[in-house]
Amino acid sequence: MSLHTPRKKPRIYFDEDGGPRRPHPIHSSPLQKQREQLPIAKGREALVREIRQNDVTILLGETGSGKTTQVPQYVLEAGLAGKGMIAVTQPRRVAATSLAARVAAEQGVKVGELVGYSVRFDDTCGIDTKIKYVSDGMLVRELLSDPLLSRYSVIVLDEAHERTLRTDFLIANLKTIQAKRKETTDAKGKGKAPASGINPLKIIVMSATLDAEKFSRFYNNAKILYVKGRQHPVKIFHTAVGQTDYVDSTLRTFFQIHIDQPPGDVLVFLPGQEDIESLEKSIKTYARRLPESCMNVLVYPMYASLPPSLQARIFSATPSMSRKCILATNIAETSITIPGIKFVIDTGKCKEKRYLSRDTGGGFDTLLTRDITKTSAMQRAGRAGREGPGFCFRLYTEEAFNGLGTAAEPEIRRCSLTQSVLELKCLGQDLETVEFMDPPDINSVVAALKALWILGALDNSKALTPIGRQMASFPVEPYLARIILASNTHGCTSEVIDIVSLISSSSNLFLDISDQRDAIADARSKFRHPSGDHLTMLNALRAYQEMAETESKGSRRDWCRQRFLNERTFTEALKIRDQLRLTCQRVKLDWKASKKDSEESVLRSFTTGLVQNSALLQPDGTYKQLMGHSVVKIHPGSTLADKKVPAIIFDELIYTSHIYARGVSSVPRGYFSGATPTLPNGS
Ligand SMILES: Nc1ncnc2c1ncn2[C@@H]1O[C@H](COP(=O)(O)OP(=O)(O)OP(=O)(O)O)[C@@H](O)[C@H]1O
């Protein structure tokens, strides 16, 4: 297909939708004035009064009305938090970090002082912090060491409509924590907060798109409040006819905006990384062909596995005579304000994670592209119109919008529950007995119990073992925590922590470019380990650290580029390693334990954690799961691709054209014996 400018492509026509049209002036006044002009500011007094009077408040308000940034400040400024802290949970780390920056600026402080954030492997909060934006996962972790969350007086569950597994976990636990703290208070002070001890807890649930009645019922008919109005109008357009190729339609719509519309940045919602990368290339190619009189186009990708430092680029100011085009997954759908965004293009698609259980031939997460829900469509449109009037171009018809489902199925109904079961066990609870808003599927609960039992975290009577408790201390997935604990027995914790840190980074260390695989194999031959990817990773890290001791920043980058390695993975992994070493110290594990000839010890440690992620070579040359029914292939990007070895262990299975094992090592079959516990007869 020859390339031609999008101008020559047929235009896409959009129907204008109803919706608020009221023009609103853009204010360039200081932050305080902006605060006062937010729709929520008009209701401030009433809001504070209601929060003061109620244990639980459900707050609904349009996107951009000021809930996330203002409510915590109102609570603080009205003294409702007393001596305690205010936690504001966010389903995504990028939201927690960017909101803390904004609210700190509004308070005139630095992040980490009065206002801070805490996300996995990055905690900025200090002794003065009163407002803490925290990822829902981090608050769950805090629960493990402080089961009454005693340092918080107010917990705000923001974007509760997303119904992530962690948010549902918190929704359920906060209800019991609140009741327990009330009991303590009543007992000590007959209804009044005691001078010392734990204060009562206030819960605020917030969203723009929430089934408020359902939340209210769950929290014993909690009060529902509505914030009226939005700051700036967003004009919504739907395509006149349905689109078959959303990537191509996005390309054309972007250039229609770029050529026809005044300055203003564009935020595009796409389902996943592959589409983002292909569109990034096309937009850059077409942009080069535009006349010089056109503005520059700056394209920024935005997806979960992009390192945080690259994600942060989307918040940078757009230079003059340029237009920022952010290509994002639903990671940018809720909570955040990206300065400069005037136009949103919504493809109407997203990827949904769903766990396919071992019993049905899976044992892995699938990521399938599907239509978004009405809730998502509204959140996406809400990313425009935050600093001035905005526009949202939906690449689907109004009829298609009307046919969308209302809200996505909660994660608790579709994701692996292994980590949650472990966390609940640490709190002395069972998933089967906790009162969730939507109970999990019993098969998923059984699968999680089984996985934990195999890892040795639970005993034959489903009780938490000392190993299980230690596993929960590590801020990594249970199987990785198990590998670290096993390394203690094998005396190679130092090596294992290095590898686990690399696996836990947000991006893959090994860049995989399908048409350059020979060149890649050649470039990596110096540190390639015959046993496979885990020890190759370790060799790569050691080589990198040795080189980095003497080389400049530029040379380090070149060194990584020549070897098709992701330098950011190294830098991130080194930070994660520090955290894991600290955790080891806390649970009295010697992280310095190291072996000169560590191959067998490392692989035995990994086998202990990965026994459920293993496959045996079959006579026909395929690999079949040891625990499960699937036939898997070694991923072409692996150092073991095309190799036939008797048995493999792997970090994950991914499903594309086949079921591929990624992060693979070859191990002797004998390593599996004794790696699993045995059930007593009849269990
Ligand atoms: N980083 C920022 N830069 C510029 N303006 C911002 C920023 N963060 C917030 N704002 C302003 O504050 C307004 C309110 O933001 P806030 O996140 O509190 O709204 P919200 O009601 O929680 O929205 P949502 O439901 O979409 O999360 C935004 O519409 C925008 O005008």
The ligand as a Tripos MOL2 file, in Angstrom:
@<TRIPOS>MOLECULE
LIG
   31    33     1     0     0
SMALL
NO_CHARGES

@<TRIPOS>ATOM
      1 N1         -2.5040   18.8820   36.6820 N.pl3     1 LIG1
      2 C1         -3.4410   19.7900   36.4120 C.ar      1 LIG1
      3 N2         -3.1790   20.8030   35.5660 N.ar      1 LIG1
      4 C2         -4.1190   21.7190   35.2800 C.ar      1 LIG1
      5 N3         -5.3600   21.7070   35.7930 N.ar      1 LIG1
      6 C3         -5.6610   20.7430   36.6370 C.ar      1 LIG1
      7 C4         -4.7390   19.7150   36.9910 C.ar      1 LIG1
      8 N4         -5.3380   18.8690   37.8280 N.ar      1 LIG1
      9 C5         -6.5830   19.3410   38.0010 C.ar      1 LIG1
     10 N5         -6.7680   20.4580   37.2980 N.ar      1 LIG1
     11 C6         -8.0090   21.2560   37.2300 C.3       1 LIG1
     12 O1         -8.8660   20.8660   38.2850 O.3       1 LIG1
     13 C7        -10.0820   20.3750   37.7550 C.3       1 LIG1
     14 C8        -10.6350   19.3380   38.6970 C.3       1 LIG1
     15 O2         -9.8470   18.1700   38.6750 O.3       1 LIG1
     16 P1        -10.2580   16.9170   39.5550 P.3       1 LIG1
     17 O3         -9.3170   15.8400   39.2170 O.co2     1 LIG1
     18 O4        -10.3510   17.3390   40.9690 O.co2     1 LIG1
     19 O5        -11.7240   16.6010   39.0170 O.3       1 LIG1
     20 P2        -12.6220   15.3060   39.2540 P.3       1 LIG1
     21 O6        -13.9980   15.8040   39.5260 O.co2     1 LIG1
     22 O7        -12.0130   14.4400   40.2700 O.co2     1 LIG1
     23 O8        -12.5830   14.6350   37.8360 O.3       1 LIG1
     24 P3        -12.5370   13.0670   37.4390 P.3       1 LIG1
     25 O9        -13.8640   12.4920   37.8310 O.co2     1 LIG1
     26 O10       -12.3420   13.1190   35.9910 O.co2     1 LIG1
     27 O11       -11.4000   12.4660   38.1860 O.co2     1 LIG1
     28 C9         -9.7470   19.9020   36.3560 C.3       1 LIG1
     29 O12       -10.8560   19.8800   35.5110 O.3       1 LIG1
     30 C10        -8.7600   20.9810   35.9370 C.3       1 LIG1
     31 O13        -9.4390   22.1360   35.5540 O.3       1 LIG1
@<TRIPOS>BOND
     1     1     2 1
     2     2     3 ar
     3     2     7 ar
     4     3     4 ar
     5     4     5 ar
     6     5     6 ar
     7     6     7 ar
     8     6    10 ar
     9     7     8 ar
    10     8     9 ar
    11     9    10 ar
    12    10    11 1
    13    11    12 1
    14    11    30 1
    15    12    13 1
    16    13    14 1
    17    13    28 1
    18    14    15 1
    19    15    16 1
    20    16    17 2
    21    16    18 1
    22    16    19 1
    23    19    20 1
    24    20    21 2
    25    20    22 1
    26    20    23 1
    27    23    24 1
    28    24    25 2
    29    24    26 1
    30    24    27 1
    31    28    29 1
    32    28    30 1
    33    30    31 1
@<TRIPOS>SUBSTRUCTURE
     1 LIG1         1 GROUP 0 **** ****
